[in-house]
């Protein structure tokens, strides 16, 4: 049996090349094409397999899953809790631990790192990135990431599709993430049909994608051919999220007073990021949306995705004939997809944590507030009319069917009732579509 590959460096070709998830493969291509990607390494599925087999967890997990059914949610929740506890409380075998800690020490010498999971789960089952530091915290974060393969939602998916634990292939990306001054998104092509030569940059102080508070970013628009800054919308900022090494966690702190009204990027940095965005689109052929950060006056790209996949399809599917109920409400179709779920009306930001994976979120909260929180839901209906930039940010963060500009949603739709939404047309119907229909349209 060949020796397992526990990890590989972003800038090196492993001896046994695995099949990487597409977003991770794109980042590897960027690194090897000399784009400014932070130094980092990938924890490969062999590490997870070795962890399970060497500790006997594979047999224990199989015992816990024996007789499990996706139809019994309470029982599945209990099994999930036991399995995840087993994973997080079991030490990683010495060979794997030494490899990971050695790589981390070589990478950042106990400075902060970003750990981003790439798990074989559908888009609707979210897995968030984590910022951490220190040997022990790295190993705990990796185990916590692996345990997300056994959440109730993940187990439901695994059981429905008859996957085996042995066939799961989790990847974990570990990136250098020190002293983040500013961060955000760059959209390499504007979504406005008349402004395809424009590139759009969103920027906040500190860490953008793990905000504990809603933050409205600066927006910079650049003409790509002439490298002219077309406009700068600067939003005063009094708070930001930053990683506190002494506490090993992200905390919200005050922005220094002299930075409250200053742009997050200088003109030179905006142009530099524009060059990076142009080259990014040229390499990957399609318009991209990329995460970036600024550290010690250097710009880095940490993730990218095909921006075209965020646009609604040209054809808008008609589902009215599938339902025996009349249209109850309509708004603006803002992110394509069709789903049925139980409505949960939320008008207070503090109640977002009550959402479950089977809910349709019905809300009056601004879209940029929603994208600042990890949401567990099937789709979103909002009374608000977001900007194009807000919609693009929503697409990059949540990727769930979305109906906007529906002013009666929070009064006419009732919590606990089942509704079906068409994110392409903005239509809302009472009742549920057959599962096969939802899969077909999505």
N, C-alpha and C positions, 0 to 999 in steps of 0.2 A: 504494500500500500504506500503511495507517495506521501512524503511529509506534508503536513498541512501548511498552507499559507495563511498566517494570522493577519497580516496587514500588507499594504503596499503604499509607497509614496506617490503623491500626485504626479510628480515629475519623472517617475521611473516606470518602466515596463516590468510587471511582475513575471516570474518564471512561468506561472500558469495563469493565463489571462482569463478572468471570470467574465460573465455577461453582466455588464454594469447596467443599472437603471438609466434611462435616457438622460435625465437631468445631470446625473453624476458623470456619465460619459461625456456630455458637453463640457463640463467643467474640467475634466481631464484633458480634452482637446484644447481648451483655452490655455491651460498650464503649459502644455507641450508646444503651444504656438506662441509662447512668450508674452501672453497677456498678464496683467498685474493681478494674479490670483495669489492670495496669501499662502505661505508654506503650509503644508498639511499632509495627512496620511489617511488612508481608508482602512477601517477595521472590516475584514472580509468575512463572509459567511462561515469559512472554516473555523474561525474563532468561536462562533456560536455553536457549531456542531461539536467541536472539541469540548467546550464547556458542558454541553448536555451529556455527552457520552462519558467523559472522564469523571463526572460527579454522580452519574446514575440518574440525573434528572429526566432523561428521556423516558426511562421506565416509570418514574413517579408521575410524570405528566400524562403518560398514556393511561395510567391507572385512574387519575383524576378525570380524564376525559371519557373513560369507558361508560357507555350508556348515555352520554350527553346528547341533548336534542336542542336545536335552535329554537324550538317552539316553547321551551320552558325557560323563560327569561330569568326568573328568580333563582332557579337551580344553576343556570349558567353563570349568573353573577357570583354565586357562592364558589363555584369551581374556579372561576377566574381569579377571585381573591386569593385562594389557596395556592394556585399555580404561580401567580405573580409574587406572592410572599416567598415561596420556595426559591424563585430565581434571584430576587433581590437580597435574600439572606444567605445564599450559598456563595462561598468565596470562589473567585475565578481561579482556575488551576494555575500553578506556578509558571508553567511555560508560556501561557498566554499573557499572564499578568506582567512577567518580565519584559516580553516583547512590547506590550502597550506602554508601560511606564518608561522603558528606554527610548521609545519613539517620542513620547511626550517630552521627556527631558532634553532630547536632542532638538525638539521643535521650539520649545518656548521657555524652558528653564523656570517652570512654575508660574509663568504669566498666564493670563486668561486665554481660554480656547473656546471655540464654538463647536458644539457637537450636533451635527444634523443627521437625523435618521432617514434612511431610504428603505422602507419596509414594503414587502409584497402584499399591500393592502389597497383597496379601492380608494379613490380620491376622497370620498365622503367620510372616511375614518381618518381623522387628522392626527398627525404626530408632529409635535412642536420641537424646534431646536432648543438647545440648552447652552448657556454660558457657564463655565465653571473653571476652577483652577486647583492644582494640587494632585498628587498621585492617587490618593485614596478617592477623591471626588471624581476623578476621571473614570476609575474602575466602577464606582457606584453608578455613574451616569450611563456607562455602557450597559450595565445590567438592567438599569431602569428602562433603557431603550429596548433591549431584548424583551423585557416583560410586556411591552406594549403589543407584542404579537398575540397576547393572551387576554386582552381586554374583552369584556362581554361582546362588544361590537365586532372585534376581530375574530373571536371564536365563532360567532354566528356566521360570519362570512366563510371561515375555514370549514365549518361543518356543512354548510349548504353546498359548498363546492368540493367537498370530499378531499380536501388537502390533508396531507400527513405532516406531522411535526418535522419529520426528516427532510421534507421538501422545501421548507421555509428558507429563504435566502436573504437575511437582513444585512444591509450595509450601513456602516456609520462613518460619516465624514468628520474628521477632526481638523479644524483650521486654526491657525494663529489669529488671535483676536484682541490685541493689546491696545489700550489707551485710545478708544474710539472717540474722536472729536465730533464727527458728524457722519450721517449715513442716510440712505434712502434708496430710491428706485430711479432707473433711467429707462425710458421708453424710446427705442431707437427710431421709431416712426410714429408721428402723431396719428391719432385715430380719426381726426377731422379729414374728410375726403378732399378738402381744398388746401390742406396743409401737410401733404405727405413729405415735403422737404424739411419739415420741422422735427426736431428731437426734443423730448420733454424730460426734464429732470425734477424729481421731488426730493426735498432735503429737510432733515430735522437735526437739531443738536443731539449728540449722544447716539443711543441705539434706537433704530427706527422700528424693527420688526418684532420687538418684545416689549413694546410700551405697555405699562400698567395704567397709564392715563391716556385719553384721547388727545392726540397732538395734530394740529393742522400744519402740514409742511409748507415750506417755500416751494414755489414753482418757477422754473427757469425754462424758457423756450428758445431754442437755438436753430437758426437756418443752417442746415448741414453743409450745403455747397459753399456758401460764402463765409461760414463760421462766424456769423453775426448773431449776437444775442438779441433776439426779437423783443423779449419782455422778461421782466423779473418781478414776481409777486412775492414780496417779503412779508412774512407773518411774524409779528412780535412773539417771542417765546420766553416764558418765565420758569419753566420746568423742563427737565429732560431725564431720561433713563440712562444710567451708567452702571458699569460693573464695579462693585466695591470688593477688592481682593481681600481686605481684612475681614469682611463678613461672608465672603464666598457667595454673593448673590447680587442680582440686579436691583438697584434702588433708585427711586425718584428723588432727584436733588434739584436745587435751585440753579438756574442758569446765571452765571456772573452778570451783574448789572450792565457792564459795558457791552455785553453780547445780546441783550434783549432785542434790540431792533436791527442788529447787523445781519446781513445775508450769511447763510451757513457756508457758502462757497464763494471764493473770490472769482472774478471774471476769468483769470487764467485757469483756475481749477475747473470752472464750467466748460471752458474750451477743451481742456485736457480730457474731461469726461466725455465730451462730444466726440473727440477723436476715438476714444475707446469704444463708444457705442457704434460709431460708423464701422470700425474694423470688426466689431462683434457681429454685426448684421452681415457683413461681407463674408466672414468665415462660415457662418451658420445658415446663410442664404435667405433667411426669413427675418422679419422684424422681431426684435427681442425685447423682453423686459428683464432687467438685471438688477440684482441687489448690489450695492456698493457701500464702502465705508472709507472714511478719511482718518488716517492715523499718522502722526508725525509728518504732516504735509505730503503724504503719499496716498494716492487713491488705489483701492483694491476692489476687485469683483469677487463676490462670494457665491453667486448663483445666477443662473440665467434660464429663461424658458421662452418658448415660441410665443410671441405676442399675438400672432394670427389665430392661435387656438382660443383666444379670449373673445373673439368677435362672434356675434350671433350668426348662424348660418343664413345664406341668402334665401332659402326656402323656410317658411314658417309652418310647421306641422299643425294640422287641424285635428283637435281631439274631441270636438263637441259631439261627434257621432258616437263616441265610445261611452258617453255618459247619458243617463236618462234624466239628468237634472239640467235646468236652465242656467245660463251664465248668471252668477251672483254679483260679480264686480269685475271691473277691468282697470288696468293701469298701463304703464309703459313697460313693454318687455325689454329687460336690460341685460340679462345674462341667460343664454339659451339653456334649455333643459326642462323636462317635465317630471313632476314628482307629486305624490300624494302623501299627506301626513296629518297629524293632529295639531291644530292651531294652538299656539301659546302667545297670548298678547302681552307684550313687554313694553312699558313706557318709562321704566326707571332703569338706569344703567346698572344698578346694583342687583337687579333681578335676572341679568343675562346668565348668571351661573346656574339658574334653575332649568335651563334648557336641556333637553334630552335628545338623543340621536334620532328619535322618531318625530320630533316636533317640526312644524312650520313656524318660523318666527314671524310674528305680525307686530310691527313696531312703528313708532314715530321718531325713534332716535336717528340722528344723522348717520349716513353711511360711513363716514370716516371714524365715527365712534365704534361702529361694529367691527371694522377692520383692525382696530387696536386690541381686539379680544379674540381668543380662540373660541369659536362658536361650534357647539354640537347641535346641529339641526339639519333638516333635509333641504330647506330652501328658505327664502326671505321675501316678505312682502312689506314694503315701507310706504309711509305717506309722503316721504321726502322726494325732492327732485335733485338728485346729485349731479355734480359736474362730470364731464368726461374723464378728468383725471381721477376723481373719486371712483368711477366705475372701473377704470383700469386697475387701480389699487385693489379694489374689491376682487377683481378677477384673479390677481396674482396672489391674494391672501386666502380667499374663501372658496371660489370656484363652485358655487351652488346656484341653482336656478333662482333668478331674482326678478321681482316685479316692483317697480318704483312708481312714484307719482300717483298714488292711490289714496286720496285724502280720506275716504270713508272706511279704510281698512280696519283701524283700531276700534271703531264703533259698530260696524256691521258684522265683522267676523268675530266669532266667539271662541274663547279658550275651551279646549276639549272636543270641539267639533272637527270632523274630518273634511279637508278640502283638497282640491287638485289645482296646481298652478302650472301655467305654460309660460316659461321664462322668455320664450321667443316672441309671443304675441301679447303678453300681459294679461291674459284671461285667467279668471279664478272661478272654479266650479265647486259646488258642494259635492261631497262623496269622493270615492276612491276609484282610480282606474285599475284594471287588472295589471298585475306585476309584469306580465309579458309585454303589455303596451308601453309601460314606463321604460323597460329595458330597450325596446325597439327605438323609441324616440331619443333616448339618451345616447 
